[in-house]
């Protein structure tokens, strides 16, 4: 990575390097956020399914 950074700085493309790092970080954050949202959504769905199962159980007793 040092060699690549050195070449970029020598060529005067520091702004391009900064933009690439920003875009990479933003994309990684987006992917992480979507994965976390998927996990949370699954946990919420499991919770709703359990509540529905309890409701069915209590209705049968009436």
C-alpha positions, 0 to 999 in steps of 0.5 A: 500500500505504501508504494501505491500511495507514494505513486499517487502522491507523486503524480498529484492525484491525492484528491482522487485517493481521498475520494476513493477512500471516502467512497470505499468507506461509505460503501462499506458502511452502507453494506454493514448497515443493510446487513444489520437492518436485515438482522433486526428485521428478522428478529422483529419477525420472529417476535411477531411470530411468537406473539401470533402463536401465543394469541392462537394458543389463548384463543383455543382455550376460550 
